[in-house]
Amino acid sequence: MAIQYTAENILICPSPRADDPDLIVEVTPERAGWEYISFQARRLATGQQWSFQTGEHELAFVNLSGRYTVTSNRGEWHGIGGRANVFTGAAHALYLPRHTTFTVTAEEGGEFAVAWVPTDQDHDPWLIRPEDVAISIRGGDNVSRQINDLLPPGSPVHRLVLVEVYTPSGNWSSYPGHKHDVHIEDEAGNLIEADLEEIYFYKFDRPEGYAYQRVYTDENSPLHQAGYPIDALVRPTENCVVLVPEGYHPVVSAPGYTTYYLNVLAGSAQSLANQDDPRYAWVKETYKTVDPRLPLY
């Protein structure tokens, strides 16, 4: 039976756990009601360790702050990270294939994210360094935002796509609203839209910062057709996650605050193929300039 997604269950905010005090926030497929994405944001004090096994999943480690060593049965990597926070530079991302056993040791205490999805493919481990990350500005006027492509389409992985997005004070992003909940190819086999689950993991440049995000479907989304439409407006704050199981999902950053989110996507293709809400797509043709506050670094 399909889940009825509402504002109450698409917003997941930190909830301390006595049995795992270093866990900041967690998404499981069971809680999200979907097939692929698991996600955790975690913290480690200097010298502290966290161990995990990928099992039948591919996994990406992303530093949010701090610096780390990762030792594994696939190799060893030192000095991962080093940014003071997500607003001072691009991330490192370490891709680890299935059947990897690894331990993260904090050379310098901080926070990191891990995301994993099922796979039946084997790819080599891969460290993406900040200097390797393509940075671009998308949109225009008050829809300008900075895009860091950590693990973009075309990467040598199976399903995972990772993107960091910075939205300045008062700006909109993921706008016009777009969706990716049906796998559509044209007659030539070109991908028009992929069927992708997605999470937004939020941080702000001040602790009281916030954004608004709306997730909504129309008659083109499978859940809507099945009688489970989504129309939810949520207010994520620091370290909250918004689930995007289907539908359009625009964001606006509160005035006075720069919004950061880490997107994790996975589904029918290692792709960002999507379609805009046709009612608002015209707005893209009106941009006259790019916000001079970008890029942030």
C-alpha positions as CSV (number, residue, x, y, z in Angstrom):
1,M,0.0,0.0,0.0
2,A,1.3,3.5,-0.9
3,I,2.2,6.0,1.8
4,Q,0.2,9.2,2.0
5,Y,3.1,11.7,2.3
6,T,2.3,14.9,4.3
7,A,4.2,17.7,5.9
8,E,4.5,15.6,9.0
9,N,6.4,12.7,7.4
10,I,8.5,14.2,4.6
11,L,10.4,16.4,7.1
12,I,12.9,14.5,9.3
13,C,14.7,16.6,11.9
14,P,17.4,15.5,14.4
15,S,16.2,13.4,17.3
16,P,18.9,12.4,19.8
17,R,19.4,8.6,20.3
18,A,20.9,7.3,23.6
19,D,22.2,4.2,21.8
20,D,24.0,6.2,19.1
21,P,24.8,9.7,20.4
22,D,27.0,10.6,17.4
23,L,24.1,10.2,15.0
24,I,22.7,13.6,13.9
25,V,19.9,12.5,11.6
26,E,18.9,9.4,9.7
27,V,16.8,8.3,6.8
28,T,16.0,4.6,6.2
29,P,14.1,3.2,3.2
30,E,11.5,1.9,5.7
31,R,10.9,5.3,7.2
32,A,11.0,7.1,3.8
33,G,8.7,4.5,2.2
34,W,11.0,4.0,-0.8
35,E,13.4,1.6,-2.3
36,Y,16.9,3.0,-2.5
37,I,18.3,5.8,-0.4
38,S,19.7,5.4,3.2
39,F,21.3,8.4,4.7
40,Q,23.0,9.5,7.9
41,A,24.7,12.7,9.2
42,R,27.1,11.9,12.0
43,R,29.7,13.7,14.2
44,L,33.0,12.5,15.6
45,A,35.3,14.0,18.1
46,T,39.0,14.1,17.3
47,G,40.5,10.6,17.5
48,Q,37.0,9.0,17.7
49,Q,36.1,6.2,15.2
50,W,33.0,4.9,13.4
51,S,33.0,1.6,11.5
52,F,30.5,0.3,8.9
53,Q,30.1,-2.3,6.2
54,T,28.5,-1.4,2.8
55,G,27.1,-4.9,2.2
56,E,25.1,-5.0,-1.0
57,H,25.3,-1.2,-1.4
58,E,27.4,1.4,-2.9
59,L,28.2,4.2,-0.5
60,A,29.4,7.8,-0.5
61,F,31.2,9.6,2.4
62,V,31.0,13.4,2.4
63,N,32.8,15.6,4.9
64,L,30.7,18.5,6.2
65,S,33.4,19.7,8.6
66,G,36.5,18.2,10.2
67,R,39.2,16.0,8.7
68,Y,39.2,12.2,8.5
69,T,41.1,9.0,7.7
70,V,39.2,6.1,6.1
71,T,40.8,2.7,6.3
72,S,39.2,-0.2,4.5
73,N,39.6,-3.6,2.8
74,R,39.6,-1.5,-0.4
75,G,42.3,1.0,0.5
76,E,43.3,3.8,2.9
77,W,42.7,7.6,2.5
78,H,44.1,10.3,4.7
79,G,43.3,14.0,5.1
80,I,39.7,13.8,3.8
81,G,38.1,17.1,4.5
82,G,39.5,20.1,6.2
83,R,36.8,22.7,5.6
84,A,35.7,24.6,8.7
85,N,32.1,24.3,7.7
86,V,30.1,23.7,4.4
87,F,30.2,27.5,3.6
88,T,34.0,27.7,3.3
89,G,34.7,25.3,0.4
90,A,33.6,22.3,-1.6
91,A,33.5,18.8,0.0
92,H,35.6,15.7,-0.4
93,A,33.5,12.7,-1.4
94,L,34.7,9.1,-1.0
95,Y,32.9,6.5,-3.1
96,L,33.1,3.0,-1.7
97,P,31.7,-0.1,-3.6
98,R,29.7,-2.9,-2.2
99,H,31.4,-5.5,0.1
100,T,33.6,-2.8,1.7
101,T,34.4,-2.8,5.4
102,F,35.7,0.5,6.6
103,T,36.5,2.7,9.6
104,V,36.4,6.5,9.8
105,T,38.8,8.1,12.2
106,A,38.5,11.8,12.9
107,E,41.9,13.5,12.5
108,E,40.1,16.7,13.5
109,G,36.6,16.4,14.9
110,G,33.6,17.4,12.8
111,E,30.5,16.2,11.0
112,F,30.1,14.0,7.9
113,A,27.4,12.4,5.9
114,V,27.1,8.9,4.4
115,A,24.5,7.8,1.8
116,W,24.1,4.3,0.5
117,V,21.9,2.6,-2.1
118,P,21.5,-1.1,-3.2
119,T,23.6,-2.2,-6.1
120,D,24.5,-5.3,-8.1
121,Q,27.5,-3.7,-9.7
122,D,31.2,-3.4,-8.8
123,H,33.0,-0.2,-9.2
124,D,36.4,1.0,-7.9
125,P,36.6,3.2,-4.8
126,W,37.1,6.8,-5.8
127,L,38.1,9.9,-3.8
128,I,36.6,13.2,-5.2
129,R,38.7,16.2,-4.0
130,P,37.4,19.8,-3.8
131,E,39.6,20.8,-6.8
132,D,37.9,18.1,-8.9
133,V,34.4,19.4,-8.1
134,A,32.7,21.3,-10.9
135,I,31.2,24.5,-9.5
136,S,28.5,26.4,-11.5
137,I,25.8,29.1,-11.1
138,R,22.3,28.0,-12.1
139,G,19.3,30.2,-12.7
140,G,19.4,34.0,-12.5
141,D,18.1,37.1,-10.7
142,N,16.6,35.9,-7.3
143,V,16.7,32.3,-8.5
144,S,20.5,32.3,-8.7
145,R,22.2,29.5,-6.7
146,Q,25.6,27.8,-6.6
147,I,25.9,24.1,-7.7
148,N,28.8,21.8,-6.6
149,D,28.6,18.6,-8.6
150,L,30.2,16.1,-6.2
151,L,29.1,12.9,-7.9
152,P,27.4,14.0,-11.2
153,P,25.7,12.0,-13.9
154,G,28.3,10.0,-15.9
155,S,30.4,9.2,-12.8
156,P,31.8,5.6,-12.6
157,V,29.2,4.4,-10.1
158,H,25.8,2.6,-10.4
159,R,23.1,4.8,-9.0
160,L,24.3,7.5,-6.6
161,V,24.2,11.2,-7.6
162,L,25.4,13.9,-5.1
163,V,25.1,17.7,-5.4
164,E,25.8,20.5,-3.0
165,V,23.6,23.7,-3.5
166,Y,24.0,27.1,-1.9
167,T,21.0,29.5,-2.1
168,P,21.7,33.1,-0.9
169,S,19.4,35.0,1.5
170,G,16.0,35.5,-0.1
171,N,16.7,33.5,-3.2
172,W,14.8,30.6,-4.6
173,S,16.3,27.3,-5.8
174,S,15.0,24.1,-7.4
175,Y,12.9,26.6,-9.2
176,P,10.8,26.5,-11.4
177,G,9.7,23.4,-9.6
178,H,10.9,20.2,-11.4
179,K,10.1,16.6,-10.9
180,H,11.7,13.2,-11.6
181,D,9.3,10.5,-10.8
182,V,8.7,8.7,-14.1
183,H,11.3,7.1,-16.3
184,I,10.7,8.5,-19.8
185,E,12.8,8.0,-22.9
186,D,12.2,9.4,-26.4
187,E,12.0,7.3,-29.5
188,A,15.8,7.6,-29.9
189,G,16.4,6.3,-26.4
190,N,17.3,9.7,-25.0
191,L,16.4,10.1,-21.3
192,I,13.7,12.8,-20.8
193,E,12.9,12.1,-17.1
194,A,14.3,9.6,-14.6
195,D,12.4,8.1,-11.7
196,L,14.5,9.3,-8.8
197,E,14.2,9.3,-5.0
198,E,15.8,12.4,-3.5
199,I,16.8,13.9,-0.1
200,Y,17.6,17.5,0.8
201,F,19.9,17.7,3.9
202,Y,20.0,21.2,5.2
203,K,22.5,23.5,6.8
204,F,22.4,27.3,7.4
205,D,25.1,29.9,7.9
206,R,23.5,30.9,11.2
207,P,22.1,28.5,13.7
208,E,18.5,29.9,13.7
209,G,18.4,29.9,9.8
210,Y,15.6,28.2,7.9
211,A,14.1,27.7,4.5
212,Y,10.7,26.7,3.1
213,Q,10.3,23.8,0.7
214,R,7.1,22.7,-1.0
215,V,6.7,19.1,-2.3
216,Y,3.7,18.7,-4.6
217,T,2.4,16.4,-7.3
218,D,0.1,16.8,-10.3
219,E,-1.6,14.4,-12.5
220,N,1.7,13.3,-14.1
221,S,3.0,11.7,-10.9
222,P,2.3,8.0,-10.1
223,L,1.2,8.6,-6.5
224,H,-1.2,11.4,-7.6
225,Q,-2.7,9.0,-10.2
226,A,-3.0,6.3,-7.5
227,G,-5.0,8.6,-5.2
228,Y,-2.1,9.7,-2.9
229,P,-1.3,13.3,-4.1
230,I,1.3,15.2,-2.2
231,D,1.0,18.9,-1.3
232,A,3.3,19.6,1.7
233,L,5.0,22.8,2.8
234,V,7.7,22.3,5.4
235,R,10.2,24.5,7.2
236,P,13.6,22.7,7.5
237,T,16.1,24.0,10.0
238,E,19.7,23.0,10.8
239,N,20.4,19.3,10.0
240,C,16.9,18.5,8.9
241,V,16.2,16.3,5.9
242,V,13.3,16.7,3.4
243,L,12.2,13.6,1.5
244,V,11.2,14.0,-2.1
245,P,9.6,10.7,-3.1
246,E,7.8,12.2,-6.0
247,G,6.6,15.6,-7.4
248,Y,7.9,19.1,-7.7
249,H,10.0,20.5,-4.9
250,P,11.0,24.2,-5.0
251,V,12.9,25.9,-2.1
252,V,13.1,29.5,-0.8
253,S,15.9,30.7,1.5
254,A,14.8,33.0,4.4
255,P,16.1,36.6,4.1
256,G,19.3,37.0,6.1
257,Y,20.4,33.4,5.8
258,T,22.4,31.4,3.2
259,T,20.9,28.0,2.7
260,Y,23.0,24.9,2.0
261,Y,21.6,21.5,1.1
262,L,23.2,18.2,0.1
263,N,21.1,16.4,-2.4
264,V,21.3,12.6,-2.7
265,L,19.5,11.0,-5.6
266,A,19.1,7.4,-6.8
267,G,16.7,5.5,-9.0
268,S,16.1,4.3,-12.5
269,A,19.2,6.0,-13.9
270,Q,22.5,7.7,-12.7
271,S,21.0,10.9,-14.0
272,L,19.4,14.3,-13.1
273,A,16.9,14.2,-16.0
274,N,13.8,16.0,-14.9
275,Q,10.9,18.1,-16.2
276,D,9.8,21.5,-15.0
277,D,6.3,22.3,-13.8
278,P,4.9,23.5,-17.1
279,R,2.9,26.3,-15.4
280,Y,6.1,28.0,-14.2
281,A,8.7,27.0,-16.8
282,W,8.4,30.4,-18.5
283,V,10.1,32.1,-15.6
284,K,13.5,30.8,-16.7
285,E,13.2,32.9,-19.9
286,T,13.0,36.2,-17.9
287,Y,16.3,36.1,-16.0
288,K,18.4,39.2,-16.7
289,T,21.5,38.8,-14.5
290,V,23.2,36.5,-12.0
291,D,23.2,37.3,-8.3
292,P,26.6,38.9,-7.6
293,R,26.8,37.2,-4.2
294,L,27.7,34.0,-6.0
295,P,29.9,32.0,-6.1
296,L,30.4,31.9,-2.4
297,Y,34.1,30.8,-2.8
